[in-house]
């Protein structure tokens, strides 16, 4: 008998001993990192939740109680009971049932009213229907993608649950070696930016942290999954810090080649990552480039994803526990904390992080229970990387808009669809509300509208100020009437020829997408402005314009090449970045608690990684290293 079979037998025995016979336990099984207890008399366990909490503490495992199938109300009766128990003000959008897990999935405009104070309504739903409620927010802005993801998970529930049982067996297998070694290998994004990925090994476990793609450098596009230590068949878990492609773009590739284990991330990251992965495939197909995986591989990744909230501790392998913390970079971005070997070694990896307040998100978390090694990004780690104060940044930005509108022009803002676009939307909304700029239309084109819809589905992950506006003032700044979605490229000429306005369009570097077409139409007229709010990569049209080019050759909509004179005002506003600059990085490391014994630098040009590591070592007397791609380090 396999060790995992012995383990579940021991767990079942422990559950039966700890819980009263009257609970009528019908089965105990794995559900990924959780232990699911199915009961024919769940009321007894619900009324005495302390027994379950005590059992979870004793077993040191996450436990979920579900009703046995034979005691659950039929779907129609259960749905009727839910609608009677939940206040009408909650505005329920839909109710679905997952028979394989005994869950009733309730989508509502106001999920807080479905949950009730301290979860009272949820408990009442379970007591009356014997179905376990799973509450989801209906996005205020309709999101076809979120609907699609939820449909995939619900329609494939039985197959997904079967996969989770196999995942559970692997997670909860018996640990054979104590006080083992820990080894980390850089597979991408070390002394470089892009294709971020690293591989953590212990005698018991193999964990892949981030799996990105570098869309701008074909020669270094993919992480080094060809390294001899990496074996996809032995991989226990994949952890993703956030949704940008340089951190998550190659996850479906793992499933193309047979991986069927878990992928851990936050719920917002799942939605945003799926959006960007599908767009990556569409762009590659349009441009005739290699598609490293297919849509079906994206779907497989969705079905194997386990979403976690910030601060939620979960086992991901026999000797590894994972906790995600807010990174402040984009919606759902996380700092990874790994508790290895029963707490004998602790590692934190910032991913991309922002240790400063923005309108969109709270600053990154800097306190952890225990910490030996910290891995930190170095994107802006050079001594010359300084961002101006936010007040100055917004003042300059408002001035550019105001002057352009006064002379009857339009402001084109090329933006990244995820993160930067929403930050700029909040800034513009605030400037209009405070009458610092005129109330004019703000046209959104590209993936901005889809990404913003996902943001509205997760207000709990936004900054305190935005949460206060949404939950207590009933005001959602993303729903302001100034924002107008552009649904067709046929509207572009009408917008350009119309009244003064702001146009936000992807891509952020004018490397393709609707922003290029708007630029072609707006560039000849000096009354217009082009405002860069993000980094312009070397070789992109955006960088050439920043350097002062006075004309460029471009293809028009008919496919003919034309010379476009650049007469519009070109402005660059720095300071809206979702990354920390050098000062913030150093402040973060100084404030991290507890103080790490070792710091590794990554996600930056080689000179920045090395310089930052050297500065940390000299100023804080901490052991540091700037790893390179394919290089390994023994942490313990």
Backbone torsions as a table, in degrees:
resi	resn	phi	psi	omega
1	UNK	NA	134.0	-178.6
2	UNK	-65.6	154.1	-178.7
3	UNK	-61.3	-33.3	179.2
4	UNK	-66.2	-34.1	177.2
5	UNK	-67.7	-41.4	176.4
6	UNK	-61.6	-40.0	-177.6
7	UNK	-62.6	-45.9	-178.1
8	UNK	-69.4	-31.8	175.8
9	UNK	-64.4	-41.0	177.9
10	UNK	-65.3	-39.7	179.6
11	UNK	-64.7	-44.8	179.3
12	UNK	-60.4	-41.4	179.1
13	UNK	-63.5	-42.4	-179.9
14	UNK	-64.9	-38.9	179.8
15	UNK	-64.4	-46.3	-178.2
16	UNK	-64.1	-34.7	178.5
17	UNK	-71.1	-37.3	-173.5
18	UNK	-80.7	-26.5	-174.6
19	UNK	-107.2	149.8	-177.6
20	UNK	-66.9	151.9	178.7
21	UNK	-60.4	-32.9	-178.6
22	UNK	-61.6	-16.4	177.7
23	UNK	-71.6	-16.1	176.3
24	UNK	49.9	60.2	-179.9
25	UNK	-66.9	121.4	-178.5
26	UNK	-95.3	-31.3	177.4
27	UNK	-162.2	155.5	175.7
28	UNK	-134.4	126.2	-177.6
29	UNK	-150.2	169.0	177.8
30	UNK	-78.2	143.6	166.5
31	UNK	-134.1	80.7	-174.2
32	UNK	63.4	-128.5	-179.4
33	UNK	-76.2	-8.0	-176.9
34	UNK	-99.2	159.6	170.5
35	UNK	-106.6	120.8	-179.1
36	UNK	-98.5	125.7	177.0
37	UNK	-107.6	118.5	178.7
38	UNK	-99.5	127.0	-173.8
39	UNK	-126.1	142.5	174.3
40	UNK	-85.8	-9.6	177.5
41	UNK	-134.8	62.0	-173.6
42	UNK	-64.2	-19.7	179.9
43	UNK	-58.0	-37.7	-178.6
44	UNK	-61.0	-41.9	-179.0
45	UNK	-74.8	-35.1	179.2
46	UNK	-68.3	-37.9	-178.7
47	UNK	-73.8	-20.2	179.2
48	UNK	-128.6	68.4	-177.7
49	UNK	-64.8	-19.4	-179.7
50	UNK	-62.1	-32.7	179.7
51	UNK	-62.7	-43.2	-179.9
52	UNK	-67.3	-42.0	178.8
53	UNK	-61.9	-42.5	179.4
54	UNK	-64.1	-40.7	179.1
55	UNK	-65.3	-41.5	179.4
56	UNK	-62.8	-40.3	178.8
57	UNK	-66.0	-42.7	-178.0
58	UNK	-65.5	-43.1	-177.7
59	UNK	-83.8	-14.5	-176.7
60	UNK	56.4	45.5	179.2
61	UNK	-139.4	154.0	176.0
62	UNK	-81.0	130.1	-176.2
63	UNK	-121.2	137.8	175.4
64	UNK	-125.8	135.7	179.6
65	UNK	-100.6	129.5	178.0
66	UNK	-128.8	157.0	178.9
67	UNK	-85.1	141.6	174.2
68	UNK	-63.9	146.0	-175.0
69	UNK	-53.3	-37.3	-173.7
70	UNK	-69.5	-16.2	-178.3
71	UNK	-101.0	-7.0	-178.3
72	UNK	-74.6	144.1	175.1
73	UNK	-65.2	149.3	172.6
74	UNK	-57.6	155.5	-174.6
75	UNK	-51.4	-49.9	-175.0
76	UNK	-62.1	-44.5	-179.8
77	UNK	-66.3	-40.1	-179.7
78	UNK	-65.6	-42.1	179.6
79	UNK	-63.7	-41.8	178.2
80	UNK	-60.2	-42.6	-180.0
81	UNK	-64.7	-41.1	179.4
82	UNK	-60.6	-46.7	-177.4
83	UNK	-65.9	-29.8	177.4
84	UNK	-75.3	-34.0	-176.9
85	UNK	-80.9	-30.3	-176.3
86	UNK	-90.6	130.8	178.6
87	UNK	-58.5	145.3	179.5
88	UNK	-59.4	-31.2	-178.7
89	UNK	-61.3	-18.3	179.3
90	UNK	-68.2	-22.1	178.1
91	UNK	55.1	66.7	177.3
92	UNK	-63.9	129.7	179.8
93	UNK	-92.8	-40.7	-179.2
94	UNK	-159.9	158.0	176.3
95	UNK	-133.5	125.7	178.9
96	UNK	-127.6	162.7	-179.7
97	UNK	-124.7	134.8	173.3
98	UNK	-108.1	96.7	-175.6
99	UNK	-65.4	-31.7	-176.1
100	UNK	-68.7	-25.6	-180.0
101	UNK	-115.5	-3.6	-179.5
102	UNK	69.5	35.3	-178.7
103	UNK	-109.5	142.2	168.8
104	UNK	-106.9	120.3	-176.2
105	UNK	-95.5	116.6	-175.6
106	UNK	-112.4	115.0	175.8
107	UNK	-99.7	130.1	-176.8
108	UNK	-145.7	153.3	177.2
109	UNK	-66.5	-35.1	-178.8
110	UNK	-125.3	82.0	-175.1
111	UNK	-62.0	-25.6	178.7
112	UNK	-58.2	-34.4	179.9
113	UNK	-75.8	-25.2	175.3
114	UNK	-73.0	-38.4	-178.8
115	UNK	-70.7	-42.9	-178.4
116	UNK	80.3	165.5	-178.8
117	UNK	-62.0	123.8	-179.2
118	UNK	54.8	26.9	175.8
119	UNK	80.2	17.8	-175.6
120	UNK	-63.4	-42.1	-178.1
121	UNK	-66.7	-37.6	177.4
122	UNK	-59.9	-44.5	-179.8
123	UNK	-64.0	-38.5	178.8
124	UNK	-65.5	-39.2	178.3
125	UNK	-60.6	-45.6	-179.6
126	UNK	-63.8	-42.9	-178.2
127	UNK	-65.0	-35.4	-176.3
128	UNK	-85.5	-31.2	-173.1
129	UNK	-112.0	-20.5	-173.3
130	UNK	63.9	19.2	170.5
131	UNK	-104.5	142.8	179.1
132	UNK	-87.7	119.2	-176.2
133	UNK	-73.5	138.0	172.7
134	UNK	-124.5	106.7	-170.4
135	UNK	-97.2	132.1	178.5
136	UNK	-128.0	150.2	179.4
137	UNK	-87.2	133.4	171.1
138	UNK	-81.1	119.7	-177.6
139	UNK	-59.8	132.8	177.0
140	UNK	-59.9	-31.6	171.6
141	UNK	-102.0	123.6	-175.6
142	UNK	-57.4	132.6	179.0
143	UNK	-123.2	108.2	178.0
144	UNK	-64.4	-32.8	-177.8
145	UNK	-67.2	-45.7	178.9
146	UNK	-61.5	-40.9	176.5
147	UNK	-59.3	-42.7	-178.5
148	UNK	-64.4	-44.9	179.9
149	UNK	-63.2	-44.8	179.9
150	UNK	-64.5	-37.1	178.6
151	UNK	-65.5	-43.5	179.3
152	UNK	-58.6	-47.1	-177.8
153	UNK	-65.4	-41.2	-178.4
154	UNK	-73.2	-41.4	-176.9
155	UNK	-72.6	-25.7	-179.9
156	UNK	-107.1	25.9	-173.3
157	UNK	-58.4	-43.2	-177.0
158	UNK	-64.0	-45.4	179.0
159	UNK	-66.4	-38.2	179.9
160	UNK	-64.1	-43.5	-179.2
161	UNK	-66.4	-36.4	175.8
162	UNK	-61.7	-42.6	178.0
163	UNK	-63.5	-39.1	-179.0
164	UNK	-66.0	-32.4	176.8
165	UNK	-65.7	-38.7	177.6
166	UNK	-68.6	-38.1	176.7
167	UNK	-61.5	-43.1	179.7
168	UNK	-59.5	-40.7	178.5
169	UNK	-59.4	-40.9	-178.5
170	UNK	-70.9	-40.7	-179.3
171	UNK	-64.5	-44.8	-170.7
172	UNK	-94.7	12.2	176.9
173	UNK	-63.7	154.8	-174.9
174	UNK	-67.3	133.2	176.3
175	UNK	-79.6	128.0	-173.5
176	UNK	-100.3	-26.4	-174.2
177	UNK	-119.7	130.9	175.6
178	UNK	-106.6	151.9	177.7
179	UNK	55.4	43.2	179.8
180	UNK	-83.0	179.6	179.4
181	UNK	-80.7	162.6	176.0
182	UNK	-133.7	128.9	-175.3
183	UNK	-130.1	137.1	179.9
184	UNK	-123.7	131.2	179.4
185	UNK	-122.6	130.9	176.3
186	UNK	-81.2	118.3	179.4
187	UNK	-101.7	-10.8	179.1
188	UNK	176.2	151.2	176.6
189	UNK	80.1	16.9	174.7
190	UNK	-109.7	124.6	-170.7
191	UNK	58.4	31.6	176.5
192	UNK	-166.4	166.2	175.4
193	UNK	-115.2	130.4	-178.3
194	UNK	116.3	160.1	179.3
195	UNK	46.6	39.4	-175.7
196	UNK	-59.2	128.1	178.7
197	UNK	-169.4	141.5	175.4
198	UNK	-145.3	154.6	-172.6
199	UNK	-122.9	119.3	-179.5
200	UNK	-104.4	128.6	-179.1
201	UNK	-126.3	141.8	167.6
202	UNK	-131.5	173.3	176.7
203	UNK	-59.8	-21.4	-176.0
204	UNK	-101.7	-27.8	-163.8
205	UNK	-138.1	155.1	174.6
206	UNK	-132.9	116.7	-174.9
207	UNK	-126.7	128.7	176.4
208	UNK	-99.8	125.6	-178.7
209	UNK	-110.9	113.3	-173.3
210	UNK	64.8	149.3	179.4
211	UNK	-154.2	81.2	-170.1
212	UNK	-101.7	175.4	177.7
213	UNK	-129.8	142.3	175.7
214	UNK	-99.7	98.9	-173.6
215	UNK	-73.0	-17.4	-175.9
216	UNK	-96.2	-9.9	-177.2
217	UNK	-130.1	91.9	-176.6
218	UNK	-55.3	-34.0	-177.6
219	UNK	-71.9	-20.2	178.3
220	UNK	-130.4	43.7	-173.5
221	UNK	-74.3	-37.5	-168.9
222	UNK	-116.2	149.0	176.9
223	UNK	-64.5	157.9	-174.6
224	UNK	-82.1	69.6	178.2
225	UNK	-76.4	0.7	177.4
226	UNK	-89.5	3.0	179.2
227	UNK	-64.6	142.9	-174.0
228	UNK	-60.7	-29.1	-178.3
229	UNK	-75.6	-16.6	-176.9
230	UNK	-91.6	122.0	177.8
231	UNK	-132.2	112.0	-174.0
232	UNK	-61.0	-28.4	-179.3
233	UNK	-70.5	-21.1	-178.5
234	UNK	-104.5	7.6	-176.7
235	UNK	-74.8	126.5	-179.0
236	UNK	-88.3	-37.2	-173.4
237	UNK	-159.8	154.2	172.0
238	UNK	-123.2	133.7	178.4
239	UNK	-121.2	132.1	-178.7
240	UNK	-117.5	127.1	-178.2
241	UNK	-74.7	-42.5	-179.9
242	UNK	-163.1	-179.9	-164.4
243	UNK	-88.1	-8.3	179.7
244	UNK	-61.9	143.3	-172.3
245	UNK	-59.7	-29.4	-179.6
246	UNK	-72.3	-1.2	176.4
247	UNK	-121.2	-22.1	-175.5
248	UNK	-131.3	-3.3	-169.1
249	UNK	-62.8	-21.5	-177.4
250	UNK	-106.7	10.1	179.1
251	UNK	-59.9	-46.7	179.4
252	UNK	-61.4	-25.9	177.0
253	UNK	-58.9	-37.6	178.8
254	UNK	-61.3	-39.5	-179.7
255	UNK	-74.1	-29.8	174.9
256	UNK	-59.5	-35.0	-177.0
257	UNK	-103.7	25.4	165.2
258	UNK	104.2	-4.3	178.2
259	UNK	-65.9	133.8	178.0
260	UNK	-134.1	24.1	178.6
261	UNK	-92.2	-173.1	-175.5
262	UNK	-82.3	151.7	170.6
263	UNK	-121.9	122.9	-176.9
264	UNK	-104.1	133.8	177.7
265	UNK	-167.3	175.4	174.4
266	UNK	-80.9	162.3	179.5
267	UNK	-62.1	-43.8	176.6
268	UNK	-60.5	-35.8	179.8
269	UNK	-64.9	-39.3	177.8
270	UNK	-57.4	-47.4	-178.1
271	UNK	-65.5	-46.8	-178.0
272	UNK	-69.8	-39.8	-179.7
273	UNK	-62.9	-42.1	178.3
274	UNK	-62.3	-42.9	177.7
275	UNK	-57.1	-48.3	-175.6
276	UNK	-74.4	-34.4	177.9
277	UNK	-65.4	-43.6	179.1
278	UNK	-66.1	-38.4	177.3
279	UNK	-65.9	-38.8	177.3
280	UNK	-58.0	-43.0	178.4
281	UNK	-66.3	-41.0	180.0
282	UNK	-63.4	-44.9	-179.4
283	UNK	-64.2	-44.2	179.6
284	UNK	-59.5	-40.6	-180.0
285	UNK	-67.5	-42.8	179.8
286	UNK	-63.1	-35.6	-176.9
287	UNK	-91.9	3.1	178.3
288	UNK	69.8	27.1	-178.9
289	UNK	-97.6	167.7	179.1
290	UNK	-62.0	131.2	171.2
291	UNK	-101.3	107.4	-173.7
292	UNK	-70.5	-11.7	176.7
293	UNK	-157.2	175.3	-176.1
294	UNK	-115.0	172.3	178.8
295	UNK	-57.8	-36.9	-178.4
296	UNK	-64.6	-27.4	177.9
297	UNK	-73.8	-33.0	174.1
298	UNK	-63.5	-43.0	178.2
299	UNK	-61.5	-42.7	-180.0
300	UNK	-63.0	-38.6	177.7
301	UNK	-63.2	-40.5	178.1
302	UNK	-59.5	-45.4	-176.1
303	UNK	-66.6	-23.1	-178.8
304	UNK	-102.9	7.8	-179.5
305	UNK	-86.2	133.4	174.9
306	UNK	-112.6	114.4	-177.4
307	UNK	-89.4	142.0	-179.1
308	UNK	-126.8	148.5	171.9
309	UNK	-85.5	159.4	173.5
310	UNK	-58.8	135.9	176.2
311	UNK	85.0	-4.7	-179.3
312	UNK	-83.5	121.5	-177.3
313	UNK	-93.6	132.1	-179.9
314	UNK	-145.1	145.7	172.9
315	UNK	-74.5	136.4	175.4
316	UNK	-122.6	-8.3	178.7
317	UNK	-162.6	168.2	-177.4
318	UNK	-56.1	-30.1	-176.1
319	UNK	-124.9	19.2	-178.3
320	UNK	-134.8	128.7	172.6
321	UNK	-116.7	142.3	-174.9
322	UNK	-117.6	137.9	169.0
323	UNK	-134.0	135.2	176.4
324	UNK	-102.6	138.8	178.7
325	UNK	-127.8	152.6	179.9
326	UNK	-57.6	132.0	178.7
327	UNK	-105.6	-13.0	175.6
328	UNK	70.5	11.8	-173.9
329	UNK	-89.6	-62.1	172.1
330	UNK	-137.8	173.8	179.7
331	UNK	-52.9	125.5	176.2
332	UNK	80.8	-1.5	-178.7
333	UNK	-65.1	145.3	-171.8
334	UNK	-135.6	143.9	164.5
335	UNK	-88.8	130.1	-178.3
336	UNK	-91.6	128.8	172.4
337	UNK	-118.8	123.8	-180.0
338	UNK	-114.0	130.7	-177.9
339	UNK	-109.0	103.5	-167.5
340	UNK	-108.1	135.9	175.2
341	UNK	63.3	52.0	179.0
342	UNK	57.4	38.3	175.4
343	UNK	84.4	6.2	-179.0
344	UNK	-70.1	-24.4	178.0
345	UNK	-145.8	139.4	-176.9
346	UNK	-131.2	133.8	-175.9
347	UNK	-130.4	138.7	174.1
348	UNK	-126.5	139.4	179.0
349	UNK	-127.1	121.4	-173.5
350	UNK	-69.8	-24.9	-165.0
351	UNK	60.1	-154.4	170.3
352	UNK	-80.6	131.5	-176.1
353	UNK	-142.4	159.7	179.0
354	UNK	-128.3	110.5	178.5
355	UNK	-97.7	56.6	179.3
356	UNK	-163.8	152.7	-176.0
357	UNK	-76.9	138.1	171.4
358	UNK	-124.9	172.4	178.3
359	UNK	-68.6	-31.3	-171.8
360	UNK	-82.7	-41.0	-169.4
361	UNK	-135.2	161.6	172.9
362	UNK	-79.2	155.6	178.0
363	UNK	-64.2	160.4	-177.7
364	UNK	-61.7	146.3	173.6
365	UNK	-66.7	143.8	-179.8
366	UNK	-132.6	6.9	177.3
367	UNK	-116.5	136.8	-178.6
368	UNK	-135.7	156.5	-179.2
369	UNK	-61.0	-47.1	178.9
370	UNK	-147.8	154.5	-176.3
371	UNK	-160.2	124.7	174.3
372	UNK	-109.7	-43.8	-179.6
373	UNK	-124.4	135.6	175.4
374	UNK	-118.1	129.3	174.7
375	UNK	-108.4	123.8	-171.2
376	UNK	-127.4	142.8	177.5
377	UNK	-72.9	155.4	-176.8
378	UNK	-130.4	23.9	-174.9
379	UNK	-50.9	-45.5	177.6
380	UNK	-118.2	53.0	-174.9
381	UNK	-95.9	2.5	-179.4
382	UNK	-83.3	150.2	179.8
383	UNK	-55.2	-25.3	-179.3
384	UNK	-86.0	-5.2	-178.4
385	UNK	-83.3	92.2	-179.1
386	UNK	-126.9	131.6	177.3
387	UNK	-102.5	137.5	179.8
388	UNK	-69.0	161.1	177.6
389	UNK	-57.3	143.8	-173.9
390	UNK	-60.0	-36.1	-179.2
391	UNK	-61.3	-42.7	178.0
392	UNK	-64.9	-39.5	-178.6
393	UNK	-60.7	-48.7	-177.5
394	UNK	-70.4	-31.6	176.8
395	UNK	-64.9	-44.6	177.8
396	UNK	-63.1	-43.8	-179.9
397	UNK	-60.6	-45.8	179.6
398	UNK	-62.8	-39.2	-179.9
399	UNK	-62.7	-41.3	178.8
400	UNK	-61.9	-45.7	-179.5
401	UNK	-64.4	-47.3	-176.1
402	UNK	-60.3	-47.4	-178.5
403	UNK	-64.4	-38.4	179.8
404	UNK	-65.7	-44.1	-179.3
405	UNK	-65.7	-38.7	-179.2
406	UNK	-61.5	-31.8	179.4
407	UNK	-94.3	10.2	173.7
408	UNK	83.7	17.2	-176.3
409	UNK	-98.2	-177.7	176.7
410	UNK	-117.2	147.7	178.5
411	UNK	-107.8	118.9	176.0
412	UNK	-98.1	124.2	179.0
413	UNK	-119.4	101.0	174.6
414	UNK	-72.5	130.6	-174.7
415	UNK	-137.6	156.4	167.2
416	UNK	-74.7	135.5	-172.8
417	UNK	-66.5	-31.7	-174.9
418	UNK	-109.4	116.8	175.6
419	UNK	98.6	-70.2	-176.7
420	UNK	-64.5	-42.1	-178.9
421	UNK	-59.8	-44.8	-177.6
422	UNK	-69.8	-35.6	176.1
423	UNK	-61.9	-45.7	179.8
424	UNK	-65.7	-38.1	177.0
425	UNK	-59.4	-42.9	-179.8
426	UNK	-66.4	-38.1	178.3
427	UNK	-64.1	-47.1	-179.2
428	UNK	-63.1	-44.2	179.6
429	UNK	-58.9	-40.9	179.5
430	UNK	-68.8	-39.8	179.2
431	UNK	-63.5	-39.4	178.6
432	UNK	-68.9	-45.2	-179.2
433	UNK	-59.3	-40.3	-179.7
434	UNK	-87.4	5.8	176.7
435	UNK	59.7	32.1	175.9
436	UNK	-85.5	-17.2	170.2
437	UNK	-137.1	156.5	-179.6
438	UNK	-65.1	155.3	176.9
439	UNK	-81.4	102.0	-177.7
440	UNK	-130.0	162.2	179.0
441	UNK	-65.3	143.2	173.8
442	UNK	-118.9	105.0	-176.5
443	UNK	-85.5	133.2	-178.4
444	UNK	-114.9	126.7	178.4
445	UNK	-139.9	153.9	-174.7
446	UNK	97.1	-149.4	-178.6
447	UNK	-82.0	2.3	-174.9
448	UNK	-57.7	-46.2	-177.0
449	UNK	-63.3	-42.1	179.8
450	UNK	-64.9	-44.0	-179.9
451	UNK	-65.9	-37.3	179.5
452	UNK	-68.2	-37.2	176.1
453	UNK	-59.1	-39.9	177.9
454	UNK	-65.5	-38.3	176.7
455	UNK	-60.8	-39.3	-178.7
456	UNK	-70.2	-19.4	178.6
457	UNK	-80.9	-11.5	-176.7
458	UNK	-131.4	55.3	-179.3
459	UNK	-62.8	-24.7	179.5
460	UNK	-63.4	-18.7	-179.0
461	UNK	-96.7	1.7	-178.9
462	UNK	-90.6	178.8	-177.4
463	UNK	-65.1	159.5	-179.1
464	UNK	-58.0	-40.2	-177.8
465	UNK	-64.0	-43.9	179.6
466	UNK	-68.5	-39.4	177.0
467	UNK	-61.0	-41.5	178.6
468	UNK	-60.4	-43.7	179.4
469	UNK	-62.6	-43.4	-174.5
470	UNK	-75.1	-49.1	-171.8
471	UNK	-81.6	-34.8	-172.1
472	UNK	-109.8	-27.3	179.5
473	UNK	-101.7	-11.0	-179.9
474	UNK	69.4	24.7	-178.5
475	UNK	-118.6	121.1	175.7
476	UNK	-109.6	108.7	-174.9
477	UNK	-60.1	-25.6	179.3
478	UNK	-71.4	-16.4	-179.1
479	UNK	-97.1	8.0	179.8
480	UNK	-57.6	141.3	-175.2
481	UNK	-66.2	-13.3	179.0
482	UNK	-68.3	-23.8	-177.0
483	UNK	-85.5	124.8	-176.6
484	UNK	-124.7	120.9	179.5
485	UNK	-80.2	133.3	176.3
486	UNK	-95.9	118.0	-173.8
487	UNK	-95.8	-15.3	-176.5
488	UNK	-145.2	145.0	179.2
489	UNK	-66.4	-16.0	179.3
490	UNK	-68.8	-16.5	-179.7
491	UNK	-81.8	-14.5	-170.7
492	UNK	-61.7	-47.1	-178.1
493	UNK	-64.3	-36.5	178.0
494	UNK	-63.6	-41.0	178.6
495	UNK	-65.2	-44.4	-178.3
496	UNK	-65.0	-34.7	-178.1
497	UNK	-88.1	-5.3	-176.0
498	UNK	-86.7	-155.1	-176.1
499	UNK	-74.1	165.9	176.8
500	UNK	-53.3	141.2	-176.4
501	UNK	-162.7	174.5	172.4
502	UNK	-113.3	136.6	179.2
503	UNK	-120.8	118.2	174.5
504	UNK	-108.5	121.8	-175.8
505	UNK	-146.2	151.6	175.2
506	UNK	-91.8	153.4	5.6
507	UNK	-90.9	163.8	-175.5
508	UNK	-71.8	-18.0	-179.2
509	UNK	-109.6	14.4	-175.9
510	UNK	54.0	37.1	-177.9
511	UNK	-99.5	18.3	-175.6
512	UNK	138.7	171.8	179.2
513	UNK	87.7	-179.8	-175.0
514	UNK	-64.3	-25.4	-179.3
515	UNK	-58.9	-32.7	-179.5
516	UNK	-67.6	-42.4	-179.7
517	UNK	-66.0	-42.3	177.3
518	UNK	-62.5	-40.9	179.4
519	UNK	-60.9	-44.3	179.8
520	UNK	-57.4	-39.0	-177.6
521	UNK	-78.4	-31.5	-174.4
522	UNK	-93.7	-24.7	-169.9
523	UNK	-58.4	-38.4	-176.0
524	UNK	-67.0	-21.1	-172.7
525	UNK	-98.5	121.9	-174.8
526	UNK	-70.8	-11.5	179.4
527	UNK	-78.5	-14.7	-178.8
528	UNK	-87.8	165.5	177.6
529	UNK	-132.6	145.4	171.2
530	UNK	-113.7	121.4	-175.4
531	UNK	-119.0	109.5	176.5
532	UNK	-83.1	131.7	179.1
533	UNK	-122.4	7.0	179.3
534	UNK	-143.7	168.8	-178.0
535	UNK	-60.5	137.3	177.2
536	UNK	-108.3	110.7	-175.6
537	UNK	-65.8	148.8	177.9
538	UNK	-58.6	134.1	178.0
539	UNK	92.1	-9.7	-179.4
540	UNK	-86.0	161.0	176.3
541	UNK	-59.6	-39.5	179.2
542	UNK	-58.3	-43.5	179.7
543	UNK	-65.4	-39.5	-179.9
544	UNK	-64.0	-40.4	178.8
545	UNK	-66.9	-41.3	177.0
546	UNK	-58.5	-36.0	-178.5
547	UNK	-73.8	-9.2	174.2
548	UNK	105.5	15.0	177.5
549	UNK	-57.6	140.0	-177.1
550	UNK	-98.7	-13.1	174.5
551	UNK	-158.1	153.2	178.7
552	UNK	-139.5	153.0	174.0
553	UNK	-89.7	130.3	-178.6
554	UNK	-139.5	154.7	174.7
555	UNK	-89.7	134.5	175.2
556	UNK	-86.5	-175.9	-174.0
557	UNK	-66.2	-21.6	178.4
558	UNK	-83.5	-3.7	-179.9
559	UNK	90.4	0.5	179.4
560	UNK	-86.8	145.6	178.8
561	UNK	-83.4	134.5	177.2
562	UNK	-136.6	152.8	176.2
563	UNK	-88.8	121.6	-178.2
564	UNK	-106.7	114.8	177.2
565	UNK	-72.0	139.8	-179.9
566	UNK	-102.0	91.2	-179.5
567	UNK	-103.5	-17.5	-178.0
568	UNK	-68.4	160.4	179.2
569	UNK	-73.3	129.2	179.8
570	UNK	-107.2	121.1	-177.8
571	UNK	-126.8	148.4	173.9
572	UNK	-125.7	126.2	178.4
573	UNK	-115.6	109.3	178.7
574	UNK	-93.6	147.7	177.1
575	UNK	124.2	-4.6	177.8
576	UNK	-94.4	7.1	-174.4
577	UNK	-61.9	147.2	174.4
578	UNK	-87.6	2.7	176.5
579	UNK	-99.4	160.9	171.8
580	UNK	-84.6	142.5	171.6
581	UNK	-83.8	-179.8	-173.6
582	UNK	-57.3	-44.0	-178.5
583	UNK	-61.5	-42.7	179.4
584	UNK	-66.7	-38.7	178.4
585	UNK	-60.6	-47.4	-178.9
586	UNK	-66.2	-38.4	176.8
587	UNK	-63.7	-39.4	178.3
588	UNK	-60.4	-48.6	-177.6
589	UNK	-65.4	-35.7	177.6
590	UNK	-66.0	-32.0	-175.7
591	UNK	-94.6	-13.2	-179.5
592	UNK	-56.4	132.8	-179.3
593	UNK	-130.6	130.0	-3.3
594	UNK	-73.9	166.7	-179.4
595	UNK	-67.0	126.5	-179.6
596	UNK	-72.6	152.8	176.4
597	UNK	-81.1	-27.3	-175.6
598	UNK	-140.8	142.0	174.8
599	UNK	-126.5	128.3	174.8
600	UNK	-110.6	139.0	-179.9
601	UNK	-106.1	146.8	179.7
602	UNK	-154.4	-176.2	173.7
603	UNK	51.6	57.0	177.1
604	UNK	-167.8	161.1	173.9
605	UNK	-57.9	152.5	-174.1
606	UNK	-52.0	-45.5	-177.3
607	UNK	-63.3	-35.5	-179.5
608	UNK	-72.0	-41.5	178.5
609	UNK	-61.3	-44.7	-177.6
610	UNK	-69.0	-44.2	-178.1
611	UNK	-64.3	-42.8	-179.7
612	UNK	-65.5	-43.1	178.9
613	UNK	-60.5	-42.3	-179.7
614	UNK	-64.1	-42.6	-179.2
615	UNK	-64.5	-43.1	179.8
616	UNK	-61.6	-43.8	-178.9
617	UNK	-62.4	-46.1	-176.1
618	UNK	-71.0	-40.8	-173.9
619	UNK	-84.5	-25.3	-174.5
620	UNK	-122.2	-2.0	178.3
621	UNK	56.4	42.8	177.5
622	UNK	-110.3	139.9	176.2
623	UNK	-64.8	126.4	-177.1
624	UNK	-132.2	160.3	176.2
625	UNK	-157.8	139.8	172.4
626	UNK	-103.7	97.5	-179.7
627	UNK	-67.1	156.9	172.4
628	UNK	-111.5	163.7	176.6
629	UNK	-62.7	136.2	-176.6
630	UNK	79.3	-4.0	179.3
631	UNK	-87.0	142.9	179.1
632	UNK	-115.3	154.0	175.6
633	UNK	-138.2	137.4	176.2
634	UNK	-88.6	116.4	-178.6
635	UNK	-83.9	-26.4	-177.6
636	UNK	-153.0	NA	NA
